[in-house]
């Protein structure tokens, strides 16, 4: 039994029951994903649509695929037939495209709105009031093939735990605020290999863990 199986089992045993584990398998070969799958993992996250689509075609059909990376509007059509959850919806234009492609596939695609909580420019996301505008908009209210089910955020890449904690706490506060009017918002996706424990302590119920499960990524 190799480390992937052991690690998956450890996470599944140690994470609170209400926290969903996404195994981030980007750049990893199908064998690694299958090993995690055989250890009981069914939800995998990818950040490139083409790579995710190739994996979807090759791997067991009961895997739930989550698109966790930045989404280009022109690529939505490739994942519309099968994607379970799109984490990083950062503008209305993208939501409209997901609606259009989901309708063609006769599916409802669940989405999270990505809120910018980090100060780094490299992180995508919208301001919280922009997200609220989308939720309240007639355009969204009329959509039948897209369902916004929660929020997602990525904390600043720093050793400063206080900073990370305050960013996560801010997102949880927004989630609580929004879900008063939009009770369908139940998923709060925040926390990765390095900061998932802080995220859970601050209300996250979905964590995205890659390198701790699969080892360092190879981008060559």
Secondary structure, DSSP 8 states (H G I E B T S, - for coil): --HHHHHHHHHHHHS-TT-EEEEE-TT--HHHHHHHHHTT--EEEES-HHHHHHHHHHS-TT-EEEE-S---GGGHHHHTTT--EEEEE-SHHHHHHHHHHHHHTT--EEEEEEB--SS-TTS--B-HHHHHHHHH-HHHHT-SSEEEEEEE----SSS-HHHHHHHHHHHHHHHHHHHHH-TT--EEEEEETTTHHHHHHTT--EEEE-HHHH-S----
